[in-house]
Amino acid sequence: MPITTVETMLLANDGRPDPEVRPARQVYPAAYKLKVLAELDAAGSKSERGEILRREGLYWSVVSEWRKQRDRGALEAMRQKHPGRKGDPVRAENARLRAQVEDLEGRLSVAEELIGAQGKVSALLQQHSRRSAEQK
């Protein structure tokens, strides 16, 4: 399978993006992002960090966004995702509807119990009212 122009650009410099030739929007794997962040965190001085950014062809704003993602745990979540076919939307909708029906059936049974209890309370109050009326 031939390599596309974008893949050629991304594979320059041992799999890292070539700073001279950049596609419109870069997509970096989570492992690469974590590796660069670890290297930047280990760098001692500002000049070392700048050298890493120049070598990788990155901007500080991109790295800042990667840090936010890492702190939110998004990179770890991305690493765990497996590419492949997405789930069946009809099955997902059926599962959602089944859960909704189960919830509504539970609410209905509670409502029926409450209505039954209200009927018993009403009957007791009427009985109590009749006894009070008879005693007078």
C-alpha positions as CSV (number, residue, x, y, z in Angstrom):
1,M,0.0,0.0,0.0
2,P,1.6,3.3,-1.0
3,I,2.3,6.0,1.6
4,T,0.3,9.2,1.2
5,T,1.9,12.7,1.2
6,V,0.5,13.4,4.7
7,E,1.9,10.1,6.0
8,T,5.3,11.0,4.5
9,M,5.3,14.3,6.3
10,L,4.3,12.7,9.6
11,L,7.0,9.9,9.2
12,A,9.9,12.3,8.6
13,N,12.5,12.4,11.4
14,D,11.9,8.9,12.8
15,G,8.1,9.0,13.0
16,R,8.0,12.6,14.3
17,P,6.5,15.4,12.3
18,D,8.9,17.2,10.0
19,P,9.0,20.9,11.2
20,E,9.7,22.1,7.6
21,V,6.6,20.5,6.1
22,R,3.4,20.6,8.1
23,P,-0.1,19.4,7.0
24,A,-3.0,21.7,7.8
25,R,-3.9,19.8,11.0
26,Q,-1.6,17.5,12.9
27,V,-2.8,14.3,14.6
28,Y,-0.5,12.9,17.2
29,P,-0.8,9.5,18.9
30,A,-1.4,9.6,22.7
31,A,1.9,7.7,23.3
32,Y,3.8,10.4,21.4
33,K,2.1,13.2,23.4
34,L,2.9,11.5,26.7
35,K,6.5,11.0,25.6
36,V,7.0,14.6,24.7
37,L,5.3,15.8,27.9
38,A,7.6,13.6,30.0
39,E,10.6,14.9,28.2
40,L,9.6,18.5,28.7
41,D,8.8,17.9,32.3
42,A,12.3,16.4,32.8
43,A,14.0,19.2,31.0
44,G,15.7,21.6,33.5
45,S,16.0,24.9,31.8
46,K,13.8,27.0,29.5
47,S,16.4,26.7,26.7
48,E,16.2,22.9,26.9
49,R,12.4,23.0,26.6
50,G,12.7,25.3,23.7
51,E,15.2,23.0,22.0
52,I,12.8,20.1,22.4
53,L,9.9,22.1,21.0
54,R,12.0,23.1,18.0
55,R,13.3,19.6,17.4
56,E,9.7,18.2,17.5
57,G,8.3,21.1,15.5
58,L,5.7,21.9,18.2
59,Y,4.3,25.1,19.6
60,W,4.0,25.8,23.3
61,S,0.2,26.3,22.9
62,V,-0.1,22.7,21.6
63,V,1.9,21.3,24.5
64,S,-0.2,23.3,26.9
65,E,-3.4,21.7,25.5
66,W,-1.7,18.3,25.8
67,R,-1.0,19.0,29.5
68,K,-4.7,19.9,30.1
69,Q,-5.7,16.7,28.3
70,R,-3.3,14.6,30.4
71,D,-4.5,16.3,33.6
72,R,-8.1,15.5,32.7
73,G,-7.1,11.9,31.9
74,A,-8.0,12.2,28.2
75,L,-4.8,10.8,26.9
76,E,-5.0,7.7,29.0
77,A,-8.6,7.2,27.8
78,M,-7.5,7.7,24.2
79,R,-4.8,5.1,24.6
80,Q,-7.3,2.5,25.8
81,K,-9.6,3.0,22.8
82,H,-9.4,0.3,20.1
83,P,-10.0,1.2,16.5
84,G,-12.6,-0.7,14.7
85,R,-16.2,-0.9,13.9
86,K,-18.5,1.2,16.0
87,G,-21.5,-0.4,17.8
88,D,-24.8,-0.9,16.2
89,P,-26.9,2.3,16.7
90,V,-30.2,0.3,16.6
91,R,-28.9,-2.0,19.4
92,A,-27.8,1.0,21.4
93,E,-31.2,2.7,21.0
94,N,-33.0,-0.5,22.0
95,A,-30.9,-0.8,25.1
96,R,-31.6,2.8,26.0
97,L,-35.4,2.3,25.5
98,R,-35.4,-1.0,27.5
99,A,-33.7,0.9,30.4
100,Q,-36.3,3.7,30.1
101,V,-39.2,1.2,30.1
102,E,-37.7,-0.6,33.2
103,D,-37.4,2.8,35.0
104,L,-41.0,3.7,34.0
105,E,-42.3,0.4,35.2
106,G,-40.6,0.9,38.5
107,R,-42.2,4.3,38.8
108,L,-45.6,2.9,37.9
109,S,-45.5,0.3,40.6
110,V,-44.6,2.9,43.2
111,A,-47.4,5.1,42.0
112,E,-49.9,2.2,42.2
113,E,-48.7,1.4,45.7
114,L,-49.2,5.1,46.7
115,I,-52.7,5.2,45.1
116,G,-53.6,2.0,47.0
117,A,-52.3,3.5,50.3
118,Q,-54.3,6.7,49.7
119,G,-57.4,4.7,49.1
120,K,-56.9,2.8,52.4
121,V,-56.3,6.1,54.3
122,S,-59.4,7.6,52.7
123,A,-61.5,4.6,53.8
124,L,-60.1,4.8,57.3
125,L,-60.9,8.5,57.5
126,Q,-64.5,7.9,56.3
127,Q,-64.9,5.1,58.8
128,H,-63.6,7.3,61.6
129,S,-65.8,10.2,60.4
130,R,-68.9,7.9,60.5
131,R,-68.1,6.7,64.0
132,S,-67.7,10.2,65.2
133,A,-71.0,11.2,63.7
134,E,-72.8,8.2,65.3
135,Q,-71.4,9.0,68.7
136,K,-72.8,12.5,68.7
